[in-house]
Amino acid sequence: MPSRKVERIASDLDDIAIEIDELREESASADAERLEEVKNAIDRAGDALDEITESHD
């Protein structure tokens, strides 16, 4: 059974994936602000994966 921490991280990753999908659907001429949002979403996903890896060491 996954711990609450793992469940929270999985939920966060789901939210991030939804956000990335929404950003992809926007116009190809996205401005710098929107591109920064994508970068931040990817960074958060990486942080969440690092947290999962560290919790299983």
Stockholm file with secondary structure:
# STOCKHOLM 1.0

chainA/1-57         MPSRKVERIASDLDDIAIEIDELREESASADAERLEEVKNAIDRAGDALDEITESHD
#=GR chainA/1-57 SS CCCHHHHHHHHHHHHHHHHHHHHHHSCTTCCHHHHHHHHHHHHHHHHHHHHHHHHTC
#=GC SS_cons        CCCHHHHHHHHHHHHHHHHHHHHHHSCTTCCHHHHHHHHHHHHHHHHHHHHHHHHTC
//
